[in-house]
Amino acid sequence: MTAKLALADGTIFTGRGFGAASERVGEVVFNTSLTGYQEVLTDPSYRGQIVVMTNPMIGNYGTTADDQESAGVQVSGFAVRELTRVPSNYRSDQDLDAYLKTAGVVGIEGIDTRALVRRLRSSGSMMGVLSGVDLVDASLVAKARAAGGMAGRDLVREVVPKAAFEWTTGFGPLAEHVIPPRAADRHVVAVDYGMKWNILRCLTQVGCRVTVVPGTATAAEILAHKPDGVFLSNGPGDPAAVGYAIDAVANLVGRTPVFGICLGHQLLGLALGAKTYKLKFGHRGANHPVKSERTGRVEITTQNHGFAVDPATVPADVDVTHVSLNDATVEGLRHKTLPAFSVQYHPEAAAGPHDSSYLFEEFRTLMDSRR
C-alpha cells in the first residue's frame, strides 16, 4: 500500500506502507542505532513519537518475544529506508511487517531517510502524521500542524502499570556475562514511569528483589514497601509536566538511596532544584559518547531523550558527574551529601552497548553502605 509521512513544516514523504493500514500522529524523531529496532519499538519512552531509523536496512533479523522491552509496541509510527521482509535469524518468531500489523502500528519504507533526518537535524523534531489511509497532502499537513507538541505533555499516565507487582527475572544465557548473577538480598522499589524491562533484569542480576510500583505512587506509598533503595525509571513526555512524580522524588531523597535513569534522572534534577529544557532534536541511538567527570573515562551509551537538565540551574550541593561529548549536555548528577545519583543515558542498554552496566553495581554498593 502507498503511505505518506507529512511534517508540520509542509514536507511530504511518499513511500510504501507496511504494518497496519492506519494513521497516527506523533513527534517525528530519529534513532541512529544499527541494531535493536525491536527494543526501540517497545520502549515506552517513545510513546507519542514516530521513529525514523537512520540505518538503511531494518528488519533483517525479524522479531522475537525475548527482545521486547515492554508488553507491546509503544511507538506511534515507524519509518525506514528499506524493510527486510524475509528475516534470517534462528531466534525470529515473526517478520517486522507482521509484527507491526499485529500491534496495529503503521510503518513506511522506501523514503529518503537521509533527507528526512537532515531536515529534523536542521529544523528540529516536529509533529507529523504517518498515514496509509488519508493520502491527501494538504489534509495530512493540516493534521500535523494541529497536533500539540511534546512540551507540557504528561505521557507517563499512559504507560504506567495499573498496580504494583514483583519482578524476579534476570538475564538469559546470552547476556549473563554482562552482569554476573547474585543472590537477591536487597529490596528495591522500582518506580515505573514507562520502564524498559532490561532495567529490571539488571537490578535482579545485582542481587535485588524488585517491587515495581506505578509512577503515580506517592513517597509514602513507595516507602511503605520498606525498600533498601528506590529506582526511578525512564519514561515519555515532558518531565516538568509530571508534578506528582517530582513531589514524590523530593520526599524520597535523603530517606533512602535513589538511582534514576533518563526521565528518572530529569525528575531527580527537578526535585533537587534544577530545571529542564527541550532539546532541538534529542539524543536517540546506541552510539553516544559520554565522559565521566569523576574518572575521565569515556563510555559509549544508549540514549533516548528529548529533554535535558539545564546545567546553569544545577544547585551547588549537586555534582554534574557525566557530560555528553556531542553537545556537552548534562548526562549525570550526584548529590554531594545525600545517597542519590542519576544518569541521562541507559546503562541497561538493550540492545547494547554495555559500557555503563557498572552503574547497577554502584547502586548496589550505595545500598550496602546504608545498611
C-alpha positions as CSV (number, residue, x, y, z in Angstrom):
1,M,0.0,0.0,0.0
2,T,1.1,3.6,-0.5
3,A,1.8,5.6,2.7
4,K,2.7,9.2,3.4
5,L,4.6,10.9,6.2
6,A,3.7,14.6,6.4
7,L,5.6,17.0,8.6
8,A,4.3,20.2,10.3
9,D,6.6,22.3,8.1
10,G,4.7,21.1,5.0
11,T,7.2,18.4,3.8
12,I,5.7,15.2,2.4
13,F,7.5,11.9,2.1
14,T,5.7,9.2,0.0
15,G,6.6,5.5,0.2
16,R,5.3,2.0,0.7
17,G,3.3,1.2,3.7
18,F,3.8,-1.8,6.0
19,G,2.3,-3.0,9.2
20,A,-1.2,-1.8,9.9
21,A,-3.2,0.2,7.4
22,S,-3.9,3.1,9.8
23,E,-3.0,6.6,10.6
24,R,-1.0,8.0,13.5
25,V,0.1,11.5,14.7
26,G,3.3,11.9,16.6
27,E,6.5,13.8,17.1
28,V,8.9,12.7,14.3
29,V,12.3,11.8,15.8
30,F,15.3,9.7,14.6
31,N,17.4,6.9,16.1
32,T,21.0,6.2,14.9
33,S,21.2,2.6,16.2
34,L,22.4,-0.1,13.8
35,T,20.5,-2.8,15.6
36,G,17.9,-3.1,18.3
37,Y,14.9,-1.9,16.4
38,Q,12.5,-4.2,18.3
39,E,13.8,-2.7,21.6
40,V,13.2,0.8,20.2
41,L,9.7,-0.2,19.1
42,T,8.7,-1.5,22.5
43,D,10.4,1.2,24.6
44,P,7.7,3.2,26.4
45,S,9.9,6.3,26.3
46,Y,8.9,6.5,22.6
47,R,5.2,7.0,23.4
48,G,3.7,9.6,21.1
49,Q,6.5,9.5,18.6
50,I,7.1,8.4,15.0
51,V,10.6,7.0,14.9
52,V,12.9,7.2,11.9
53,M,15.8,4.7,11.7
54,T,19.0,6.1,10.1
55,N,20.3,2.6,9.4
56,P,19.2,1.9,5.8
57,M,18.1,-1.7,6.2
58,I,15.7,-2.7,9.1
59,G,14.0,-6.0,9.9
60,N,16.8,-8.3,8.8
61,Y,16.7,-10.4,11.9
62,G,13.0,-10.4,12.5
63,T,11.3,-10.1,15.9
64,T,11.1,-12.3,19.0
65,A,9.2,-12.1,22.2
66,D,12.5,-12.3,24.1
67,D,13.7,-8.9,22.8
68,Q,10.7,-6.9,23.9
69,E,11.2,-4.1,26.4
70,S,7.6,-3.8,27.4
71,A,4.3,-5.6,26.8
72,G,3.9,-4.3,23.3
73,V,4.8,-1.8,20.6
74,Q,4.9,1.8,22.0
75,V,5.8,4.0,19.0
76,S,3.1,5.8,17.1
77,G,4.7,5.0,13.7
78,F,7.9,3.7,12.2
79,A,9.9,4.9,9.1
80,V,12.7,3.1,7.4
81,R,14.6,3.2,4.1
82,E,14.3,-0.5,3.3
83,L,12.3,-3.1,5.1
84,T,13.6,-6.7,5.0
85,R,10.6,-9.0,4.5
86,V,12.4,-12.3,4.8
87,P,14.4,-12.2,8.1
88,S,17.3,-14.6,8.8
89,N,17.7,-15.4,12.4
90,Y,17.1,-18.7,14.3
91,R,15.5,-16.7,17.2
92,S,12.9,-14.9,15.0
93,D,9.2,-15.6,15.6
94,Q,7.8,-13.1,13.2
95,D,8.9,-10.7,10.5
96,L,8.7,-6.9,11.2
97,D,5.8,-6.3,8.8
98,A,3.6,-8.9,10.6
99,Y,4.8,-7.7,14.0
100,L,3.6,-4.1,13.4
101,K,0.4,-5.3,11.7
102,T,-0.5,-7.4,14.8
103,A,0.3,-4.3,17.0
104,G,-1.9,-2.0,14.9
105,V,1.0,0.3,14.1
106,V,1.7,1.8,10.7
107,G,5.1,1.9,9.0
108,I,6.6,3.4,5.9
109,E,9.5,2.3,3.8
110,G,11.1,3.4,0.6
111,I,11.6,7.1,1.6
112,D,14.8,9.1,1.7
113,T,15.5,8.8,5.4
114,R,18.8,10.7,5.0
115,A,16.9,13.8,3.7
116,L,14.3,13.4,6.4
117,V,16.9,13.2,9.2
118,R,18.8,16.2,7.8
119,R,15.6,18.2,7.9
120,L,15.0,17.1,11.5
121,R,18.6,18.0,12.5
122,S,18.3,21.5,10.9
123,S,14.8,22.4,11.8
124,G,14.4,20.2,15.0
125,S,12.0,17.4,15.8
126,M,8.5,18.3,14.8
127,M,5.0,16.9,14.7
128,G,4.0,14.7,11.8
129,V,1.3,12.4,10.5
130,L,2.0,8.9,9.1
131,S,-0.9,7.5,7.2
132,G,-1.8,4.6,4.9
133,V,-5.4,5.8,4.8
134,D,-5.5,9.6,4.1
135,L,-3.2,10.3,1.1
136,V,-4.2,14.0,0.6
137,D,-1.1,16.1,1.2
138,A,-3.0,19.2,2.4
139,S,-5.1,17.2,4.8
140,L,-2.1,15.5,6.3
141,V,-0.1,18.7,6.8
142,A,-3.2,20.3,8.4
143,K,-3.4,17.4,10.9
144,A,0.3,17.7,11.7
145,R,0.1,21.4,12.3
146,A,-3.0,21.0,14.5
147,A,-1.2,18.4,16.8
148,G,0.2,19.6,20.1
149,G,3.9,19.2,20.7
150,M,5.7,17.2,23.4
151,A,6.4,20.2,25.7
152,G,4.0,20.2,28.6
153,R,2.6,16.7,27.9
154,D,2.3,14.2,30.7
155,L,2.6,10.8,28.8
156,V,3.6,8.9,31.9
157,R,0.0,8.2,32.9
158,E,-0.5,6.4,29.5
159,V,2.2,3.8,30.2
160,V,2.4,3.2,33.9
161,P,1.3,-0.2,35.2
162,K,-2.1,-0.4,36.9
163,A,-0.8,-1.8,40.1
164,A,2.4,-2.9,41.9
165,F,3.9,-6.2,41.1
166,E,7.1,-8.3,41.8
167,W,9.8,-8.9,39.2
168,T,12.1,-11.9,39.5
169,T,13.6,-12.5,36.1
170,G,17.3,-11.8,35.3
171,F,19.3,-12.3,32.2
172,G,19.1,-15.3,29.9
173,P,22.2,-17.2,28.9
174,L,23.1,-14.8,26.0
175,A,23.7,-11.9,28.4
176,E,24.8,-13.3,31.8
177,H,28.4,-12.3,31.1
178,V,27.5,-8.6,31.3
179,I,26.4,-8.7,34.9
180,P,27.1,-12.0,36.8
181,P,24.0,-13.1,38.9
182,R,24.0,-12.6,42.6
183,A,21.6,-13.8,45.4
184,A,18.7,-11.5,46.0
185,D,19.4,-10.0,49.4
186,R,18.4,-6.3,48.8
187,H,14.9,-5.0,48.2
188,V,14.5,-2.3,45.5
189,V,11.3,-0.4,44.7
190,A,11.4,0.5,41.0
191,V,9.1,3.4,40.2
192,D,7.7,2.7,36.7
193,Y,7.2,5.9,34.6
194,G,7.4,3.8,31.4
195,M,10.3,1.4,32.2
196,K,12.3,-0.8,29.9
197,W,12.3,-4.4,31.2
198,N,16.1,-4.8,30.9
199,I,16.4,-2.3,33.8
200,L,14.6,-4.8,35.9
201,R,16.7,-7.7,34.7
202,C,19.9,-5.7,35.6
203,L,18.6,-4.9,39.1
204,T,17.8,-8.6,39.6
205,Q,21.3,-9.6,38.3
206,V,23.0,-7.5,41.0
207,G,21.1,-9.2,43.8
208,C,17.9,-7.2,44.2
209,R,14.4,-8.4,44.9
210,V,12.4,-5.9,42.9
211,T,8.9,-4.5,43.6
212,V,7.6,-2.4,40.7
213,V,5.1,0.4,41.5
214,P,3.3,2.8,39.2
215,G,4.9,6.2,38.5
216,T,1.9,7.9,40.1
217,A,2.8,6.4,43.5
218,T,3.5,8.9,46.4
219,A,6.6,8.8,48.5
220,A,4.6,7.4,51.4
221,E,3.3,4.5,49.2
222,I,6.8,3.8,48.0
223,L,8.4,3.8,51.4
224,A,5.6,1.6,52.8
225,H,7.4,-1.3,50.9
226,K,10.4,-0.7,53.2
227,P,13.0,-0.7,50.4
228,D,16.7,-0.7,50.7
229,G,16.7,1.6,47.7
230,V,14.5,3.3,45.2
231,F,15.0,3.2,41.4
232,L,13.5,5.9,39.1
233,S,12.8,4.7,35.6
234,N,12.8,6.1,32.1
235,G,9.6,7.3,30.5
236,P,8.0,9.5,27.9
237,G,7.0,13.1,27.7
238,D,8.0,16.4,29.4
239,P,9.5,15.8,32.9
240,A,8.3,19.3,34.1
241,A,4.7,18.2,33.4
242,V,4.9,15.3,35.8
243,G,4.4,17.3,39.0
244,Y,3.2,14.4,41.1
245,A,6.4,12.5,40.4
246,I,8.6,15.4,41.2
247,D,6.9,15.8,44.5
248,A,7.4,12.1,45.3
249,V,11.1,12.1,44.4
250,A,11.7,15.3,46.5
251,N,10.2,13.4,49.5
252,L,12.3,10.3,48.9
253,V,15.8,12.0,48.6
254,G,17.6,11.7,51.9
255,R,15.3,8.9,53.2
256,T,16.6,6.1,51.1
257,P,19.3,5.6,48.3
258,V,17.9,6.7,45.0
259,F,19.1,5.9,41.4
260,G,17.5,7.4,38.4
261,I,17.8,6.8,34.6
262,C,16.6,9.1,31.8
263,L,13.2,10.5,32.9
264,G,14.1,9.4,36.4
265,H,17.3,11.5,36.1
266,Q,15.4,14.5,35.0
267,L,12.9,14.1,37.8
268,L,15.7,13.8,40.3
269,G,17.2,17.0,38.9
270,L,13.9,18.9,39.2
271,A,13.3,17.5,42.7
272,L,16.7,18.8,43.7
273,G,16.0,22.3,42.4
274,A,17.3,22.2,38.8
275,K,15.3,23.0,35.7
276,T,14.8,21.1,32.4
277,Y,14.5,22.2,28.8
278,K,13.6,20.6,25.4
279,L,16.5,19.7,23.1
280,K,16.3,20.7,19.4
281,F,16.2,17.1,18.1
282,G,17.1,15.0,21.1
283,H,19.5,12.1,21.6
284,R,18.4,8.7,20.3
285,G,20.7,5.9,19.5
286,A,23.2,3.3,20.8
287,N,26.4,5.2,19.9
288,H,26.5,8.4,22.0
289,P,29.8,9.2,23.8
290,V,29.7,10.3,27.4
291,K,32.6,11.4,29.6
292,S,32.7,10.7,33.3
293,E,33.8,13.9,35.1
294,R,35.0,11.7,38.1
295,T,37.2,9.3,36.2
296,G,37.8,10.8,32.8
297,R,36.6,7.6,31.2
298,V,34.5,7.8,28.0
299,E,31.6,5.4,27.7
300,I,29.6,4.7,24.5
301,T,26.0,4.8,25.6
302,T,22.4,4.1,24.5
303,Q,20.2,7.2,24.7
304,N,16.6,8.2,24.1
305,H,15.5,11.6,25.4
306,G,14.2,14.9,24.1
307,F,14.6,16.9,27.3
308,A,17.7,17.6,29.4
309,V,18.7,19.2,32.7
310,D,19.9,22.8,32.4
311,P,23.5,22.9,33.8
312,A,23.1,26.6,34.8
313,T,20.4,25.6,37.3
314,V,22.1,22.7,39.0
315,P,22.3,23.5,42.7
316,A,25.7,23.9,44.5
317,D,25.1,20.7,46.5
318,V,24.8,18.6,43.4
319,D,27.7,17.5,41.1
320,V,27.4,17.0,37.4
321,T,29.1,13.6,37.0
322,H,28.8,12.9,33.3
323,V,28.6,15.1,30.1
324,S,27.8,14.4,26.5
325,L,30.8,14.7,24.2
326,N,28.5,15.5,21.3
327,D,26.9,18.7,22.8
328,A,28.1,19.0,26.4
329,T,24.6,18.4,27.8
330,V,24.3,17.1,31.4
331,E,24.4,13.2,31.4
332,G,24.7,12.5,35.1
333,L,24.1,14.0,38.6
334,R,25.1,13.0,42.1
335,H,24.2,14.7,45.4
336,K,27.3,15.7,47.4
337,T,26.0,14.5,50.7
338,L,22.8,12.5,50.2
339,P,22.6,9.0,48.6
340,A,21.1,10.0,45.3
341,F,22.5,9.8,41.8
342,S,21.3,9.6,38.2
343,V,22.3,9.3,34.5
344,Q,20.5,10.6,31.5
345,Y,21.5,7.7,29.3
346,H,20.6,4.0,29.5
347,P,23.1,1.7,31.3
348,E,20.8,-1.3,30.9
349,A,21.4,-0.7,27.2
350,A,19.2,-3.3,25.5
351,A,20.4,-3.9,22.8
352,G,23.8,-2.6,23.9
353,P,26.5,-1.4,24.3
354,H,27.4,-2.4,27.9
355,D,30.0,0.2,28.9
356,S,27.8,1.6,31.7
357,S,26.4,-1.6,33.3
358,Y,28.7,-0.9,36.3
359,L,26.2,1.7,37.5
360,F,23.9,-1.0,38.7
361,E,26.7,-2.3,40.9
362,E,27.3,1.3,42.2
363,F,23.6,1.4,43.2
364,R,24.0,-1.9,45.0
365,T,27.1,-0.7,46.8
366,L,25.3,2.5,47.8
367,M,22.5,0.4,49.3
368,D,25.1,-1.8,51.1
369,S,26.7,1.2,52.6
370,R,23.4,2.4,54.2
371,R,22.7,-0.9,55.9
